[in-house]
Amino acid sequence: MKTYMDLCTRYYDLDKPTAPPGALDFYLEHVRNANGAIFEPMCGTGRFLIPILERGFDIEGADASPQMLAVCREKCCARKLDPKLYQQFIQEMALQKRYALIFIPSSSFGLLIDPEAAKKCLKILAAHLLPGGKLLFEIETPRGIPKDLGRSRKKHVTGKNGEKISLTTLSSYDKNDQVLRTICNYELIRGDKTIQAETEDFRVRLYRHDEICGWLKEAGFSSISRYADYDRRPSNTDDEMIICECHI
């Protein structure tokens, strides 16, 4: 795995330490209505999983990045939480447990840039749901392509010890593959010296408005709703994000 390595994970955790309130409220509502266990297969550093755990719900998580999971475990330990976490790709999921709710927030599903791999993962996720279970996930559309493609951008975050992690990005978009690619250069700076550097090739697949529905039906989902925001406004071709709610 060439994404979410050490500096990327540290930058991510400083830049996005908690879930956006609107998104968290949306998923918490579905969690409260779930009649069984919950699973977040791309849980990252736990910004959704941890507040759900803290509210006493039965939730498990997984991620392909050992660095992300290490941060998640560290945060859970500090809060005296003991979650069941798996290090795995969705393509490798073969758990014995079945879940009432599986959710993938923050458009992480788009990290599956190969269409056949994404279709396979939808089938695997469906197979891990209980009868009547629900899958929730977000995808981005080409409407959200950055306006400054081909232009370098730079920003940084600062840790508790005063160290800075600088991030320089340069993005491009492949219309044929529908893949937004961003080359990310991270530098850990202490004082005026760079003491660690890391390059990440970050790719996300964007989805046309109606594209995902056929894949979901092929995977076995019989009821599919699409929203443009966390207030459940029906999505249309002008939206940058689609939230899919799918039932078995």
URDA-V71421 format. One line per field, one symbol per residue. ss: DSSP state (a for helix, b for strand, c for the rest). phi: phi as a letter, one per 20 degrees, with the letter a starting at -180 (. if undefined). psi: psi as a letter, one per 20 degrees, with the letter a starting at -180 (. if undefined). A space follows every 50 residues. Layout:
BEGIN
ss: ???
phi: ???
psi: ???
END
This chain:
BEGIN
ss: cccccaaaaaaaaaacccccaaaaaaaaaaaaaccccbbbccccccccaa aaaaccccbbbbbccaaaaaaaaaaaaaccccccbbbccaaaccccccbb bbbbcccaaaacccaaaaaaaaaaaaacbbbbbbbbbbbbcaaacccccc ccbbbbbbcccccbbbbbbbbbbbccccbbbbbbbbbbbbccbbbbbbbb bbbbbcccccaaaaaaaaacccbbbbbccccccbccccccbbbbbbbc
phi: .dcleffgfffgfffcfcfggfffffffffffefdqfccdfcelenfegf ffffeneeccbbaeefffffffffffffdldceecceaegfdfbeffdce bcccemmfgffeeegffffffffffffeefgnfcdcbdcddgfefgfdgn dfccbbccefenfddecdcbdbceffemdedcedddceddmddedbcbdc decceddfgefffffffffoedccccdebfemfgfbfeeeccdddcde
psi: pjrlafhggggghhhmhrqpgggghghhghghipmaqqpoimicjkiggg hgghjjqnprrqqiohgghgggggggghjkqmqoqpoqqhiiplqhqqqh ppqnrkkhhiiniphhhggghhhgghijqqpjrpppqqqqrihjpqikpj ppqprrqprhjiqqopppqpqrpohgikpoppopoqpopodjpoiqqppp nppppqpqgjghghghghijpiopqpqirijkppqaiiqiqpppopq.
END
